[in-house]
Amino acid sequence: LASEGVTLLDPAAGTMTFVARAAALAVAEFEAKYGKGGRADFIRRHILENFHAFELMMAPYAVGHLKMSFFLEELGHRLTDDERVPFYLTNTLDNEELEQSRLPGFSALAEESRLAGLVKRQTPVLVILGNPPYSGHSSNVGEWIRGLIETYKQVDGKPLGERNPKWLQDDYVKFLRFAQWKIEQAGCGVVGMITNHSYLDNPTFCGMRQSLMRTFDDIYILDLHGNSLKKEICHDGSPDKNVFDIRQGVAIAFFVKRRPARAGGGADAKAEAAVRHAELHGTREAKCAWLDAHDAAGTRWRKLEPRSGSYLFIR
């Protein structure tokens, strides 16, 4: 995260929790290599230039800016009048900019939209992370994002065949598709997100799974389960609990693209990503304790062999 040229984006940043943590890790990495002397300059030229974030709602956007201002001050850098955190008020899933207006306040919104548009369309992003919203009844129905989702309605070069593939319109699916699109633009990179886990095995998402396997070289899935809608249980028969106060089960996923786009990436291209899987059952406290004690390198992954047609991301 501290390396020169690394760019980062949280496309649904909320109050900037994920970006603040990433910035803290980057600063710690820099200090471990070079000491604390150049920390303020590092924050100015790296964090404030390359760590981007988007948010649609005004309240978390305002709180996020305050949080980052205080956070950076704790790290030893007070924002000057001509500096800002690259955190923009925008709809990530809409690729059109607001038109300029002379009405009070609208010019500022238009400038936010313009700056966000530069990141969306022109800035190569190597790290995309966060916890995007889950909403089966998505209000993000713009032509651009719906066009990207059409990729997920094909499997093995044929139409999906689902009578009602409405779950492909869930917001978390659209944010994953946006992240996939940005990494394809950059040519390499990493996506790390915690989302609804329905896409791992639901038949509606087989085209999505195949598409992800074609874009990325390595996929790591940590299924945290906790789906009360499915009445998931632990191995001893006790209820399996969610890490959040929601009914849908969740999963952490890392998607890694290591090399340029493969030749012949059309409908007949082979899905060749290496897919690895791990899972947790139990209480919320037990799952959180396990997550605190482990990282991706220390997790016992099992390699999956997703089969043509279904491309399941489960054992």
C-alpha positions as CSV (number, residue, x, y, z in Angstrom):
1,L,0.0,0.0,0.0
2,A,2.9,2.3,0.5
3,S,4.6,1.5,-2.8
4,E,4.9,4.3,-5.4
5,G,2.2,4.1,-8.0
6,V,-0.3,2.1,-5.9
7,T,-3.7,3.7,-6.3
8,L,-6.7,2.7,-4.1
9,L,-10.5,3.2,-4.2
10,D,-13.4,2.5,-1.9
11,P,-16.4,2.9,-4.2
12,A,-18.9,2.9,-1.4
13,A,-16.8,4.5,1.4
14,G,-19.5,5.4,4.0
15,T,-17.5,7.2,6.7
16,M,-14.1,6.1,5.3
17,T,-13.4,3.3,7.7
18,F,-11.7,1.1,5.1
19,V,-9.7,3.9,3.6
20,A,-8.5,5.2,7.0
21,R,-7.3,1.7,7.8
22,A,-5.5,1.3,4.5
23,A,-3.9,4.7,5.0
24,A,-2.7,3.6,8.5
25,L,-1.2,0.5,7.1
26,A,0.5,2.4,4.3
27,V,2.0,4.9,6.8
28,A,3.2,2.1,9.0
29,E,4.8,0.4,6.1
30,F,6.6,3.6,5.1
31,E,7.9,4.2,8.6
32,A,9.2,0.7,8.9
33,K,11.3,1.3,5.8
34,Y,12.3,4.9,6.1
35,G,11.5,6.1,9.6
36,K,9.2,8.9,10.7
37,G,11.1,11.8,9.2
38,G,9.4,11.8,5.8
39,R,5.9,10.8,7.0
40,A,4.2,14.2,6.4
41,D,5.6,14.4,2.9
42,F,4.6,10.7,2.2
43,I,1.0,11.5,3.3
44,R,0.9,14.6,1.1
45,R,2.3,13.0,-2.1
46,H,0.9,9.4,-1.7
47,I,-2.2,9.2,0.5
48,L,-3.7,12.5,-0.6
49,E,-2.9,11.8,-4.3
50,N,-3.7,8.1,-4.6
51,F,-6.2,7.0,-2.0
52,H,-9.7,7.7,-3.5
53,A,-13.2,7.2,-2.2
54,F,-16.8,7.7,-3.4
55,E,-20.0,8.1,-1.4
56,L,-23.6,8.8,-2.5
57,M,-25.1,10.0,0.8
58,M,-24.4,13.4,2.2
59,A,-24.3,12.5,6.0
60,P,-21.6,9.8,5.8
61,Y,-19.7,11.9,3.2
62,A,-19.5,14.8,5.7
63,V,-18.5,12.5,8.6
64,G,-15.9,10.8,6.5
65,H,-14.2,14.0,5.6
66,L,-14.1,15.0,9.3
67,K,-12.8,11.6,10.3
68,M,-10.0,11.7,7.7
69,S,-9.0,15.2,8.7
70,F,-8.7,14.2,12.4
71,F,-7.0,10.9,11.4
72,L,-4.3,12.6,9.3
73,E,-3.7,15.2,12.0
74,E,-3.0,12.3,14.4
75,L,-0.5,11.0,12.0
76,G,1.2,14.3,11.9
77,H,-0.2,16.1,8.9
78,R,-2.8,18.9,9.1
79,L,-4.6,19.6,5.9
80,T,-3.9,23.0,4.5
81,D,-6.5,25.3,2.9
82,D,-5.6,24.0,-0.6
83,E,-5.6,20.3,0.3
84,R,-8.4,17.9,0.5
85,V,-8.9,14.1,0.8
86,P,-9.9,12.7,-2.6
87,F,-13.3,11.6,-1.3
88,Y,-16.1,12.6,-3.6
89,L,-19.8,12.9,-3.4
90,T,-21.0,10.8,-6.3
91,N,-22.9,7.8,-7.5
92,T,-20.3,5.2,-8.4
93,L,-22.7,3.3,-10.5
94,D,-23.6,6.2,-12.8
95,N,-21.0,7.2,-15.3
96,E,-22.5,10.6,-16.3
97,E,-21.3,13.8,-14.8
98,L,-23.6,16.5,-13.4
99,E,-24.0,19.6,-15.6
100,Q,-22.6,22.9,-14.5
101,S,-25.1,25.2,-12.8
102,R,-25.1,28.7,-11.3
103,L,-27.6,27.8,-8.6
104,P,-26.2,28.0,-5.1
105,G,-24.5,24.7,-4.1
106,F,-24.9,23.1,-7.5
107,S,-21.6,24.3,-8.8
108,A,-19.8,22.5,-5.9
109,L,-21.8,19.3,-6.7
110,A,-20.9,19.5,-10.3
111,E,-17.2,19.9,-9.4
112,E,-17.4,16.8,-7.2
113,S,-19.0,14.9,-10.1
114,R,-16.2,16.1,-12.4
115,L,-13.4,15.0,-10.1
116,A,-15.1,11.7,-9.4
117,G,-15.5,11.2,-13.2
118,L,-11.8,11.6,-13.7
119,V,-11.1,8.8,-11.2
120,K,-13.8,6.6,-12.7
121,R,-12.8,6.9,-16.4
122,Q,-9.1,7.9,-16.4
123,T,-7.3,6.9,-13.2
124,P,-5.9,3.3,-13.2
125,V,-6.8,1.8,-9.8
126,L,-4.8,-1.1,-8.5
127,V,-6.7,-1.7,-5.1
128,I,-10.4,-1.7,-4.7
129,L,-11.9,-2.5,-1.3
130,G,-14.8,-2.0,1.0
131,N,-18.3,-3.2,2.0
132,P,-20.7,-2.0,-0.6
133,P,-24.5,-1.9,0.0
134,Y,-26.7,-5.0,-0.5
135,S,-30.1,-4.2,-2.0
136,G,-32.1,-6.6,-4.1
137,H,-34.4,-3.8,-5.1
138,S,-31.7,-1.6,-6.5
139,S,-32.5,2.0,-7.5
140,N,-29.3,2.1,-9.6
141,V,-30.9,1.3,-12.9
142,G,-28.8,3.5,-15.2
143,E,-28.0,2.4,-18.7
144,W,-24.2,2.2,-18.1
145,I,-24.2,-0.2,-15.2
146,R,-27.0,-2.3,-16.6
147,G,-24.9,-2.6,-19.7
148,L,-22.0,-3.9,-17.7
149,I,-24.2,-6.4,-15.9
150,E,-25.3,-7.9,-19.3
151,T,-21.9,-9.7,-19.2
152,Y,-23.2,-11.8,-16.3
153,K,-26.2,-13.0,-18.3
154,Q,-24.1,-15.2,-20.5
155,V,-22.5,-18.6,-19.5
156,D,-20.4,-20.7,-21.7
157,G,-21.3,-18.4,-24.6
158,K,-25.1,-19.0,-24.2
159,P,-27.9,-16.9,-22.6
160,L,-28.2,-17.6,-18.9
161,G,-31.7,-19.0,-19.3
162,E,-33.0,-17.7,-16.0
163,R,-36.6,-16.8,-16.1
164,N,-36.2,-13.9,-13.7
165,P,-32.5,-13.0,-13.1
166,K,-33.4,-10.1,-10.9
167,W,-30.8,-10.8,-8.3
168,L,-28.1,-9.8,-10.8
169,Q,-29.5,-6.2,-10.2
170,D,-28.5,-6.3,-6.5
171,D,-26.3,-3.3,-5.7
172,Y,-23.5,-5.4,-4.3
173,V,-23.3,-7.3,-7.7
174,K,-23.1,-4.0,-9.5
175,F,-20.3,-2.8,-7.2
176,L,-18.4,-6.0,-7.8
177,R,-18.9,-5.5,-11.6
178,F,-17.7,-1.9,-11.3
179,A,-14.5,-3.1,-9.5
180,Q,-14.0,-5.8,-12.1
181,W,-14.3,-3.2,-14.9
182,K,-11.8,-0.9,-13.2
183,I,-9.2,-3.7,-12.7
184,E,-9.6,-4.7,-16.3
185,Q,-8.9,-1.1,-17.3
186,A,-5.7,-1.1,-15.1
187,G,-4.6,-4.5,-16.4
188,C,-3.8,-5.8,-13.0
189,G,-4.7,-5.3,-9.4
190,V,-6.6,-6.6,-6.3
191,V,-10.3,-6.4,-5.3
192,G,-11.0,-7.1,-1.6
193,M,-14.7,-6.8,-0.6
194,I,-17.1,-8.2,2.0
195,T,-20.6,-8.7,0.4
196,N,-23.7,-10.9,0.4
197,H,-22.5,-14.5,-0.2
198,S,-25.4,-15.4,-2.4
199,Y,-23.3,-15.2,-5.6
200,L,-21.1,-18.1,-4.4
201,D,-23.7,-20.9,-5.3
202,N,-27.0,-19.4,-6.5
203,P,-27.6,-20.6,-10.1
204,T,-28.5,-17.0,-11.2
205,F,-24.9,-16.0,-10.7
206,C,-23.1,-18.8,-12.7
207,G,-22.4,-16.3,-15.5
208,M,-21.0,-13.8,-13.0
209,R,-18.8,-16.5,-11.5
210,Q,-17.5,-17.4,-15.0
211,S,-16.9,-13.8,-15.9
212,L,-14.9,-13.2,-12.7
213,M,-12.8,-16.3,-13.4
214,R,-12.0,-15.0,-16.8
215,T,-10.9,-11.6,-15.6
216,F,-8.9,-12.6,-12.5
217,D,-6.0,-15.1,-12.0
218,D,-6.6,-15.9,-8.4
219,I,-9.8,-15.8,-6.4
220,Y,-10.0,-16.3,-2.6
221,I,-13.4,-16.8,-0.9
222,L,-13.9,-16.8,2.9
223,D,-17.5,-17.7,3.4
224,L,-18.6,-16.3,6.8
225,H,-22.1,-17.8,6.5
226,G,-24.6,-16.6,9.1
227,N,-27.6,-16.7,6.7
228,S,-30.7,-16.7,8.8
229,L,-32.9,-16.8,5.7
230,K,-31.5,-20.3,5.0
231,K,-31.5,-21.1,8.7
232,E,-27.8,-22.0,8.6
233,I,-26.5,-24.1,11.5
234,C,-23.1,-25.1,12.9
235,H,-21.8,-28.6,12.9
236,D,-23.1,-29.2,16.4
237,G,-26.6,-28.1,15.4
238,S,-26.5,-24.6,17.1
239,P,-27.6,-21.5,15.0
240,D,-24.8,-20.1,12.9
241,K,-24.5,-16.3,13.6
242,N,-23.8,-13.4,11.2
243,V,-20.9,-11.0,11.8
244,F,-23.4,-8.1,11.0
245,D,-26.9,-7.4,12.1
246,I,-28.4,-8.6,8.8
247,R,-30.2,-11.7,7.6
248,Q,-28.1,-12.4,4.5
249,G,-25.0,-14.4,4.9
250,V,-21.7,-12.7,4.0
251,A,-18.4,-13.6,2.5
252,I,-15.0,-11.9,2.2
253,A,-13.5,-12.2,-1.3
254,F,-10.1,-11.3,-2.8
255,F,-9.8,-11.2,-6.6
256,V,-6.3,-10.9,-8.0
257,K,-5.3,-10.0,-11.5
258,R,-1.6,-10.5,-12.1
259,R,-1.1,-10.2,-15.8
260,P,-2.4,-8.3,-18.8
261,A,-5.7,-9.3,-20.5
262,R,-5.6,-12.7,-22.0
263,A,-5.8,-13.1,-25.8
264,G,-9.1,-14.4,-27.0
265,G,-11.2,-13.3,-24.1
266,G,-14.4,-13.9,-25.9
267,A,-17.3,-16.2,-25.2
268,D,-15.3,-19.3,-25.8
269,A,-12.3,-18.4,-23.7
270,K,-11.5,-20.9,-20.9
271,A,-12.3,-19.9,-17.3
272,E,-8.9,-20.5,-15.8
273,A,-8.6,-18.6,-12.5
274,A,-7.4,-20.6,-9.5
275,V,-10.3,-20.5,-6.9
276,R,-9.6,-21.1,-3.2
277,H,-12.1,-21.4,-0.5
278,A,-12.4,-21.4,3.3
279,E,-15.4,-21.0,5.6
280,L,-16.3,-20.1,9.2
281,H,-19.3,-21.3,11.3
282,G,-20.2,-20.4,14.8
283,T,-21.0,-17.3,16.9
284,R,-20.3,-13.8,15.9
285,E,-17.7,-13.5,18.7
286,A,-15.9,-16.6,17.6
287,K,-15.8,-15.5,13.9
288,C,-14.5,-12.0,14.8
289,A,-11.9,-13.5,17.1
290,W,-10.7,-15.8,14.2
291,L,-10.6,-12.9,11.8
292,D,-8.5,-10.8,14.3
293,A,-6.0,-13.7,14.5
294,H,-5.6,-14.5,10.8
295,D,-4.8,-13.0,7.5
296,A,-5.0,-14.3,3.9
297,A,-1.5,-15.8,4.1
298,G,-2.3,-17.7,7.3
299,T,-5.6,-19.2,6.1
300,R,-5.9,-22.8,5.2
301,W,-7.5,-22.5,1.7
302,R,-8.9,-25.4,-0.2
303,K,-8.6,-25.2,-4.0
304,L,-11.9,-25.6,-5.8
305,E,-12.4,-26.9,-9.4
306,P,-15.5,-25.0,-10.6
307,R,-17.2,-27.0,-13.3
308,S,-18.5,-25.7,-16.6
309,G,-22.1,-24.6,-16.5
310,S,-22.4,-23.9,-12.8
311,Y,-18.9,-22.6,-11.8
312,L,-19.7,-22.9,-8.1
313,F,-17.5,-21.1,-5.6
314,I,-18.3,-23.6,-2.8
315,R,-17.0,-27.0,-1.9
